[in-house]
Structures are given as structure tokens and as C-alpha cells.
Amino acid sequence: MAKNLTRQLIEQHLVSGTMKPGEAVKLKIDQTLCQDATGTMVMLEFEALGLPRVKTELSAQYVDHNLIQADFKNADDHLFLRSACRKWGLWFSRPGNGISHAVHMACFGVPGKTLLGSDSHTCAGGAMGMLAMGAGGLQVALAMAGLPYSLTMPEVVGVEVSGKLPPWVSAKDVILEMLRRYDVKGGVNKVFEYYGPGLDNLTAMDRHVIANMGQEMGATASVFPADDMLRAFLRQQGREDDFVEQKAEEGADYDHREQIDLSALEPMIACPSSPGNVVTVREVAGKPIYQSYIGSSANPGLRDFVVPAKMVAGKNIPEEISLDINPTSRQLLEELSRTGDLNRLLQAGARLHQTGCNGCIGMGQAPASGRISLRTVPRNFPGRSGTKEDQVYLCSPETATASALTGVITDPRDMDMDYPAFAEPDTLNDMRPLMLAPRDTSNEIPVELEKGPNIQPLPDFEALPDALSGPILLKVGDNVSTDEILPAGTDILPLRSNIPAISHYTFSRVDESFYDRAKKLDGDCFVIGGENYGQGSSREHAAIAPRYLRVRAVIAVSMARIHRRNLINFGVVPLLFKTPEDLARLNQDDTLAFEDLPGQLRKGKSVKVQLADGNTLEVTHNMSEEEVATVLAGGLINEVRKNHLE
């Protein structure tokens, strides 16, 4: 049987398991990626493993999230990360170099390799013919230690691409159309593999946009072939020698098939407060806006800034509108400066921000209260922007710019101008000279880690007890995101290396009383929820902080892939309602009790829960034997120390 590219990549890296959808597999990881919001925890976890050096082909640590230095915390953590890279042999990308995904693609991505990152949008690397996936930080630390990555073998959706994008329609509209079809959970345990003649009309950076936001469908990964378009990108970066053709075999089979005709697309927009709440721009046109924000890992290419620059050339942004320009990388900012496009944006009234994730993660650029913000970022979960009751719409740079010029949501096709022409430059400046390369530590004095006062050791979590009982401390609905379980933002993210401190914010966007109620308990507790629990960011703090507050199990209708695994990694039992209707049987403050929970988990997929009224509720789990062993040990660090490193 002819193989699709995804199956080829998995087969080439398969360590164990059967390549049958739903079965557990383990893959060799070639490269890892961390950013500073999750990387501090990764480095603390790697330190706990006690190894002298990373064992991957290449590992890189980026500083792109926590760039605001309002006090010592972020600055101290940047020094800690730099010292960790020197100690253990990682590349270090300093603050100001840019967003991890775009910089990694330019500097290090290689077709045919596997990439695991402690950021959910690591899947952007699929634009290069890589199998690139986001994961919790602990699994990235283990990959750095040379251990394989465990996951559920996904189904592969073949997306045949035809046609050519019409004027005023770009790659962001492609992925928004896919989100309109699949919503935020339609891609769970699936890889979307793009192929077909239409790819000849999508550049490598166009593909980055689409692969990046595949995560918003819940997908394990998105995969594009490594073809002439990617060769041109690597040539532009001075890395053509890294090109290796990667493509599906002729007549390749797929588990599911999808078609998308680029020529039939129109400008799309995701309305508040979900990336899956997609309509055409014309359906919401005319609504007044406060902010248009251009940039982020979801629109990182040079064209995403040059086209807006040409649109605003010689014009003025209305004084009541904030046009925020968020360059993706130092390389891109240098090129915009060289060509004069940056001046065009500034002369029109745009606000320039430093290269990094910034407002996308709630680190500055929060919109005004009660006002609409159009953003080219990947997510618009409630409050993620930094404004509690925000109204964030996701759209293309063309739509964001047209709306900034008019002051209302505007379909860019209605602008009285020709669509600006753009062509990729033949070459761009190499960013690697401004990165710290791995150090040869063989004959040198060991590097000491630089730990500021905010960096605290990981809490020790005990093994799962035989008997478990306590109250349901929180009941939530569908699509609760990790931004709601453990928010980001300027006040919270700087505490990422201090679990006791960051735990104060656990579920604060859902129930501000959660922390206080948890601290008053003299024992364990539980959380219950609906579908797609834990969607969004890969931040493992959303599992560690509840575990620190004695949450020992979560029962939900369904769970997002990365968060489910993060719960397991820190000893929180992920259980599923046998039928969705069972959620209605339980209420906040009800008491649950599990007898011989370890034995039940070992025995099979069914688990019995004793209710306060004397009745019994049957729930299930979908953990593999290995995952059950991890939960029983109290988490992956305990299990790995015992079985792999001692």
C-alpha cells in the first residue's frame, strides 16, 4: 500500500508500538524546542533527571514570551535559561531574536525530522516536511534525555489543495476555513496532511500559518511536503544544503479525505471567543473596532507585514484606532527597515512592539474594555488578551489592516485599491550569529545554574493512594482551555518557575474562590467538566498547579490531547464519563470516593465511583499500561527515575 508522508515519518522514527490508529506508539525525537514561559519548568525537570547533557540531534531554547521586565522575575529567568543551555548543550536564542517557531524554521528545521516542543504551536514546523508536535514540558525534557515520545497513533486526514488564492485572501483564511469545518475538537488524534497542485501557490511561510493553527482544531500535527517551495525558503535562509525532498508516495492512502479549493475562498474571521467560531468577514462587517494587531506565530511571514505596509502607505490610521505591529523576528524587522516598509507603517500611525509573542499571550497590548480587537494571532479564548471581558476576533493581516483604516470590521475586497504585490526576497540575513551555540563541555569546569529567588524546585508528588475521596471542588462546561485553568498574562507568567506562587491563580478565570477553597481542604479533591477539557496551550502549569492544590482526578466528557497527557505526567488521573449525560448527575461540592483505585486502573478501562447518596457511577479511562504506571507512581518524574535512570 502506498504510504502518505505522515506514515513515512512515523515509521522512520518508530521505536515501539503498532501503527494502527488508536494504538500507543513511541517515536524517536530528533529536535526539541522550548520557549521561556514553559522552558524554565523544562530545565528544572531536566535538572531533576540528573543528566550531564542533552542527547538529541539539536535542542533550542527561545526567549519570546516573557519579554516585559517589570521587575526581576523575567530577567532572572532569562539568565537561568542561558546558564541551563550552556550547562546542558542547547542553543540559546536571546530576547529580541523573535518567536520560537519562525526562528526555528529559519535556523534549524530540517525536512524529515521529528520536532517536539513545549509550546502547542510547535506543529508549525510541519510546514517544512517535519513531524512537529507540541507536548508538555516534562515530555520534552525526557526527549532531551534521549527517551522516546509516547503518543496515540493518529488518523491521517489527506487534504487535497487545488486552485490559487484570489486577491485579498491569504493563508490565514485557509486555516480559518478549516476551523469552520472542524471546530476546536474535530482534529483530535488526527494529522492533517496537505497535498495537491494548489500547494504550488503556497509559500513555506503560508504553510507555516496553516500548520501553526492546526493546533486550534486539536490536531496532533499538520504535515506539508518538502518540495520546491520549501527548497526556495531554505535557499533564502542560506540553508539549501539542508533540503531533503519529502512527499507522499504516488496513490497514497488516507484514513479520511478533505478538499479545499483556494480559488473559492473568501476573507474569514473567528468571532469571540473561540478559534472555531468562524464566519465570513462580510457577516460581521461594520462593527466598530478599537485595535488591529498584526503579527504572532500564526502570521509570521514577511508578506504579512509588507502587504499591510503597502495598504497604509500615504494614509493615516484614525486616531481612535490602535494599529499594533508585532514583528516576528529580528530578521524580519531588519528587512522591513531595509525596504522602507517599517517607515510606511510608522508614518501611518502604527505602534511598533518588540519582536516576540507579546499580546498573543496576554503580555501587553491588551485591548480597551468593551471594545473589539482584531488580531492575526492563533487564539481568542476568553480573557487571553489580558482584558477580562475581551472581544477578540481572529483574521488575516489584510482584514486587520482594512479594518484599521476604516475603523470598522471591513472585508478587504471592499477597499478602493489594488491588491498589493509581494515577492519573497532571494536572501535574508542569517539569525544564527546572534544565538548562543551549544558549548563543548568535555574539558571545562561545569557551568553553575543561575537561579534567582523566584525559581523554586518542583514539588514532590506522592504515589496514588489505594483509597481516594473528597469533594468535587469545581464543575465546568465544554471547551475549558488551559488559559482558564491557569491563565497567562503580565501578572501570572513571571511566576512560571514558582509553583506555590502561580497556584494562587488556578481556575481564577472560572472561579476566583478556587484557590482559597482548595487551601481550606484537609485532603484531596476533584474537578469535573464537559467536552474538550484542557484545549489550547501546552503549558503544564495547568496540570501542576491543580495537582499542587490536591486535585487528584479530573472526570470529563472528553479531553484535549496535550493536557490529558500533562495530567498523567503529574499524577492526576484523567477519567471520562461513560455517557455525556452522567455529567448532569454530579454537582459541585458532591463527595466522591474511589476504592482501590490503583487496582481498578490496572484491571481494565472501567472505574467505579461511590457517590454521597450511596449510588455508584461507572466511569472509564483510555490510558495505556504505561500511562497507568505513570499515574500510579505519582507522575512521570517518579516513574522515570525509578525505571529508566536509576
N, C-alpha and C positions, 0 to 999 in steps of 0.2 A: 504494500500500500504506500502510495506517495505521501511523504511527510510534509506537514506545514512547518514553517520556520520555528514556531514555538516549541513543537515537539522535538525538533532537531536540537534546539538549545538545551532543553531539559535533559534529553538523552545524553548529550555530550557532557553534562555535569552531574548526572545521576550517580549518587553514592549508594543508595539503597531504596527499596520500595518498588511498587509496580505502577507503571504509567497509565493507570486507569482512573478516570475522573472520580473523585471522592476518596481515593486511597491516599495514605500517607506516603510521602516521598522525602528524601533528603538530598540536597544539592550542594555541590562544592561551590564556594563563593570566591570569585577572583578578586573583586574590588569591594571596598566599603566606603561609605560616605557618612559623615556626621556634620551636624550644624550645632551652634553653641547652645541653643535652647534645650537640646537633648544630649549634646555631646559631653557636657560636664558629667552627667549621670553615666554615660557610656564609659568615660575614663575612670570614674570611681569603681564601676563594675569590673573593668579590665584590671584595675589595680587589685581588686579583691581576688581575682583569679591567680595572681602571683606569677605571671609570665614575664620574661625579660624583653620580649619584642613581638610585634605583630607578625603573623605568618601568611598574610595574604600577598598577592602579587603587588597590590597597591592599596593603601588606605589613606584617606584625606580627611582633614578636619577643617571646616569652614567657620568663620565668624560672620554671620549675616543677619541674625535675628535681633539680638540684644545689643544694639549699637548705641542707644541713648545712655550716656554715662552721667546720670543724675546724682549718683553717689558712687561709693567704692565698689559695689557688688559686681556690676558688669565688667568693670576694668580688671578687678581681681580675677574674675573667672577667665577673662581672655589670657591673662598671664598664666593661669593654671593650665589652660588648654595648650598654650605654646610649650610649656615645660613638659606636658604629657607627650606631645608629639616628638619632642627631642629625646625623651626618655625611651619611647617605645617604637620609634621608626615610622611615623606618619608624616605626610605632607601637611603643612600648616598654611592656611590662607588667612592673611591678616584682615582686620576690619577695613572696609573700603574696597576690597577686591571684588566683592559682588556676591550675588545669590549663588548658593552652592550648586544648584542643578545646572544653571547655564555655564558657570565657570568650569565645573567638572566635565561637561560636554565639550567645551572648547579645549581643555587642557589634558584630560586623561581618558575620556570614554573611548573604548575600542570595540568595534563590531565583534559579535560572537562571544563576548564575555558576560559573566554574571556580575551584577552590582546590587548590593544590599545596603540600604541607607536608613538611618534613624530619623527619617523625615518621610512622611507618607507620599510626598510628591517626587521621591526618588524614581518613580516609574517614568518620569520624563526621559530618562536615559534610553527607553525603548525606541526613541526616535533614531537611535544610532544602530539598530540591529542588535541591541543588547537585551538580555533578560534582566530588567531592572525592577526592583521591588522595594517598597517601604516595609519596615518592621520596627518592633520595639527595640529600644536601645540595648537591652540585655542580649537579645539575639544577635545584634550587630557586634557587641563585644565578644560573643562566642565565635562569630565568624572571623573576627580579627585574631582570635586564638587558634584558628585553623580548624574549628569544628564545622560540620555541615549544617546547613539551614533546613529545618523541618517545615513542611507546609502540606496542605491538601492539594493533591494533583488537580489542577483546574481544567474545566472545559475550555475549548478554544473556539471563539466566535470569529469566523472569517468575514471581514468587512471589505467587500469589493468596491473600490473607489473609481468612479468614472467622471468624465467631464472636466470643466475648468471653472474656477470661481469667477463669477461676474464682478464688475466694478462695485466697490463699496461693501463687498462681502469678503471675509478673511477667515483664517483658521479658527479663530475663536467661535465663529458662527457654526463651524463644522462640529466642534465638540458640544456646543450648546444644543445643536440638533440631536446629537446622540443622547444627551441628557434628557431631552424632551421625550425620546423614545424609551429610555431605560430607567429614568429617575435615579435616585440616590442609592438604590439597593439592587437594581436589575443586573449589575455586573459582578455580584458577589461570587467568588470562586470561579471566575471566568478570566481569560486573557482575550483581549480584543486584538486580532492580528489584521493589519491593513495591507491590502494588495490591490493590484489593478492598474489600468492605464492612467487613471486620474492622479496617481502619485507623481507622475512626471511634471505635474503642475504645482506640487507642494514642496517647498524648500525644506531643508533639515530643520530650520527653526520653526517653520509652520508645523512640522510634525511634532516638535517639542511641545507646542501649545496643546495639541490633541492628546499626546501621550501623558502629559502632565495632569490634565483634568480627567483622564480615565479613572483616577482615584476617586473622583466625585461620584462615579457610578458604582463604587465599591469594588472595582476590578482588582485582581491580583497584579496585573500588568497590562501594558499595551505594547505591541511589537510592530515595528516597521522594518522593511528590508533595508539592508545596506547596499545601495545602488549608486548610480552616477551622481544623484543629488547629494548623497552623503559624501561621496568622494570629493565633490566640489567644496563642501563645507570643510572637510579636513585639509584640503589644499589651502583654503583661505586661512586656516589656523596654523599653517606650516607643518602639518602632520600627515601629509598624504601617505607616507610610508606605513601609517597605522591602519590604512584601509584594507579590509578583507570583505569580499563580497559575501553577503548573507541573503538567502531568499528561499521561499518555499519551493519544493520540488514540483515539477510540472504535474498538474492534475491533483494537487494536494487535497486531502480530505479535511473537513472541519466538523466539529460537533454541532455547530449552528452556523447559519449564514445570514449576512446582512448586506444591504446595498446602500450606497449613498452617492447620489449624482450631484457633484459640486455645482454644476451649472444651474440646478434647480433651487439652490439655497437662497435665502434672503437674510437680512440682519435679524439676529435673535437676541433675546435678553432674558436673564433669570431674575424673577421678581423676589422680593423678600418673602421668607428668609431661608431659602433653600436653593442650592445649585440646580435642583431638579425642577424647580417651578418656572419652566421656560415657556415663553410666548414670543411671537414676533414683535419687533420694536414698534411697529405701527399700531399694535393693540394697546399700547400704553403711552403712545406719543402724546406730547402736550403737557405732561405733568412737570411742574416747575422743579428745578434741582438746585442744590447748594454746591455740590462738589463733583468734579470729574477727576478720576485718579487713574493715571496710565503707568503701567509697569507691573512688576512682580514675576514670579517664576512661571506664571501662566501666560504672560505676554512679554517674553524676554528678548525678542529679536530686534535687530537694528531697524527693520521696517516698521515695527510697532511704535517707534518714536519719530522716524523720518516722515512717514505719511502724516501724522498729526502736525509736525512742524510745517510741512508744506500747506496743510489745510489752514493754519492760522497765520501764515506769512502775510504781513501787511495789515492784519486785523487786530482788534482789541477784544480780549475776553471781558464781558460785562463785569462791573465792579462787585456785584453781589455773588459772583461765581468764583470758586476756588478751583483752579486747574492745577492739580498736583502731578508733577513729573518725578517718577521714581526709577531712575536708571538701574539697569540690571547688573551691570558690571563696570569695572574701571575701563575695560577695553571699549565697551560701548560708549561710555561717557567721553573718552578720548576721541573717538571717531565722530561723535556728534559735535564736539568742539571744533575738530579739524574742518568739517564740511560747512560749518555755519548754521547747522540745523538747531543747535542748542540756543544760539542767539535768536533765531526766529521764534522759538518757544518763549524765551525770556522777554523779548520785546513785545510779545502779545499779552504778557501779564502772567505767565505760568510761574508756579513756585517750584524750585528745584530742591530735591531732597537727596540725602546721601545714598550711595549705592548699597542696597540691601533689601530685606523683606519689609521692614518698617510697618506701614499702616495695614498691610495684609494680615499681620499677626497682632494687630492692636497696639503696636509700638509707635505711637504718634499718628498724626494726620486723622484723628477721629473727627467725624462729621458733626455738624451742629445738631442739636436736639430737634427732633421732629422734622428734619429736612432730608431730602433724598440725596444719596451719594451714588453716583455711577462709578463702577470700578472694573478694571480689567483683571482683577485678582481671581483666584480659583474658588473662593468660598464666601458665602454671605450668611453664615449661621448667626442666630440672634446674639447681638452684643459683641461679636468678634471684632468689630471695627474699633471698639473702645468706648462707644456710646451705647448706653444701656438699652434704650429702645430705638435702635437704628432702623433705617430704611435703605438697605444696600441692594443695588441692582448690579448684576454681572453682565458685562457686554464687551464688545470689541473696541479697540482703540479708535476706529472710525466713528462708531456710535458715540463714544465718550467725548470725542473732540467736537463732533457736530453739535452735541447737546451743550457743551461748554460755550460754544459760540452763540447759540440761540437762547440759552437759559432754561430750556425745557427739553424733556426727552425727545430726541429727533432721529428719525430714520435718515442716515447719511445720504441715501439716494435722493432725498429731497433738497439737498444743498445745491445752490446755484454755482457749481464749479465742476470742472472735470476731475475725474479720479486721479490723484497724484501718481506719477510714475515713480517706481523704485527699482533699483537693480543692486544686488549684493556687490560690495567691493571685492576685488580679486584677493586682497590680503588685508589682515587686521593685525594689530600689534599682539605679540605673544605675552600673555599674562604671567607665565611661569617664573620669569626673573624676579617678580615681586612676591613669590611664595617661598616659604622656608622648606627646603628639600629634606628628606629623611637623613639623619645623621648616622655615620658609621660609628657604632658604639663598641666595636670589638676590642679596641685598645685604649679606651678612655675611661676616666673616672665617671661613675654613674651620675646621671642628672638627678637632682633633687626636685621633687614636685613643689611648685609654688602654690600654697594653699592659703587663701585669705580667710578671714574669720567667718565668712558666710558659707564656706564649704564644709559640710558636715558629713561624717561617714554614713553609709547606708544602714538603715535599721536592720537588726537581725529579726527574721520572722521564723517562728517555730513551726514544726510539722503539724499537719492536720490532725486534730484530736479525734478519738473514737466517737465521742458524743458532742454534738454541737446544737446549741439552742440560743434563742434570742429574739428580739423584735424585728419586724420589718421597719427599718428606720426611714425608708423613703420609697415611695411608689411614683414612677414616672411613666410617660406615654411613649409614643413611637418616635424614632429618629433622634433620640437624645444624643448629642455629639460630645466628643471629648472636650470641646470648648465649654460645654455646660457642666461637665463632670469636674474638670479642673481648668478654669479659664486661663487665658494668656493675658497680655496687656502690660502696661508700664509698671504697675504696682506688683504684679504677681510673677512674671517671668524672671526677674532678677533673683527670685528665691529658689530657682530650679535645682540648686545644689544643696538645699536645706529642707529636707522633707518635713521635719517638725514645723517649720515656719510656713511652708507652702500649703500644708494640710489645712490651715485655717480657712482656705478658700474653696475647699472641697464642696461641690454642688452649690456654690454660693449664687450662681445664676438661676438655679432652680428653687432652692430653699435656703435662705440666708441663716436659718437656725440650725442647719445640719451639723456644723462643727460643734456647737455648744451642746446639742442633744447627744452627739456621739461621745463627747468627753464626760458627760454625766453618767454614761452607762458603766456598769461594773461587769462587763462581759462582751460577748460577740453580738453582731447584728447582721442584717441582710438588706439588700436592695432588690426591688423587682421592677420590671419595665416591659415595654411593648416590643415592636419590631425594630430591627436595625440599631439596637442599643450599642452606643460607642462609635458611631460613624465619625469620620473626619480624621483629625490629626493622629499621628503615630505616638504622640507623647505618652510615655509610660507612667508619668506622674499621675495620670488619670486612673491608673491601677494601683500605684504605690501609695498615694495619699489615702484613698479609701481603706486599703489594707492596713495602713498605719493606724487608722481610726477604728480598727477591729471589724471591718466588713469582711466576712469570711466566705460569702457566696452571693452571686447575683443570679436571679432567675428572670429570664426574659423570653419573649416570643422568638426572637432571633437576634444575633449579634454580628457586628461588623468584624471582619477578619482580623485586623491587626489588634484591635482592643481585646477581642476574645483571647488571643494568644498572650497579650500582656497580663491579663488577669491570671492566666495559668502560670506565667513566669514568676509571679509574686504570691502564689499560693491561694488565690481567690478562686473558688470553684465556680465555673461557668455552667449553669444549668438552664434547661429550656422547658417551657411549658409544653405538655404533650399536645394540647389544643389551645389555640389563642384565647378561647373563652374562659380558660382556667384563670387567666389574669384577673378577671372580674370577681373571682371567689376570694381573693386576698385584698386586704386593705392595709394602709399604713398603720403601724403600731400593733398589728396582729403578731402573735408569737408563733414561731416555727421551731420544730425540733427534729433533728436527724439522729437516728440510732445507727451506730456502726457505719458511719458514712464512708470510711475507707474501704470497708468490706463490700458495701454496696457498689462503690465505684469500680472496684476490682472485678466484681462478679458479672456485671453487664451494663447495659445502657439505661436501665430503669432505676430510679431512686425514689424511695417513699419518704414523704414529709408528714410529720404529725402536726395537725392544726390544733389551735387552742380549744376548739369546740369538740375535740375528740375524734374528728374525722381524719382521714388520711388522703393526701393528694399525691398522685404519681406524676413525677417529672422525669425528664430524660437528660442525657448528655451526649455529645458527639466527640468526646475526647478519644484519642488513640491510647494504646497501652503506655506509650512513652509519656504522653501528656498527663495521664492519670498518675504515673510515678512522680512526675514533677510536682503536681498539686499535693500529693501525699507528703512529699519531702518538705513542703512549705515554700517551694519556689525553685527556680532553675539554678540559682547560685548554689543552694544547698545540694541539689541533685548533682550538679557538675563537679563540685568539689569532692563529693563522695565517690562518684563512679568514673570520673574521667581524669581528674588532675592529681588526686592523692595517690 
